[in-house]
């Protein structure tokens, strides 16, 4: 873009609005780039520091679970983390209550981790894992049923592994479908943007050629 702008300035060509817009946007981007990068770095540092404060990330994680599309993926990912960690700890001989405490700290979503703390406390008081999870109303019904079956048959570890495998496969399928849908859209949008920019940049040359002809 700067090369085109310099060329048009050299020949004194009158630029159409579309070309002037592209040139002005390019000049602004080059002039503001250092400030924008510094602002982004400062914002990232501020968000990182804010998330490290106790309880600061809880509202965002709760909101994330309620977002259409992304919330379902986040919930499945956290559930898979929980099930996989619990199964591994139980297989290693860790008692269920202690395993719940450790698994809660391993979950990336703070809201679900907080709910799991309540589950661990109720299990410590004598409730079954399935009923305690059911009361939280955050875990999918299929997970509750599989945990209930695992507790009643003595195959809780195997059921938790099955839950983790099931949700890992669901996440992979969902993300694969999303990429399949989004790739053509991105290509079309990028093609339109690039074609529009090229047309705007070459428009003065086309007009100049028609005048000379």
Secondary structure, 3 states (H helix, E strand, C coil): CHHHHHHHHHHCCCCCHHHHHHHHHHHHHHHHHHHHHHHHHHHHHHHHHHHCCCCCCHHHHHHHHHCCCHHHHHHHHHHHHHHHHHHHHHHCCCCHHHHHHHHHHHCCCHHHHHHHHHHHHHHHCCCCHHHHHHHHCCCCHHHHHHHHHHHHHCCHHHHHHHHHHHHHHHHHHHHHHHHHHHHHHHHHHHHHHHHHHHHHHHHHHHHHHHHHC
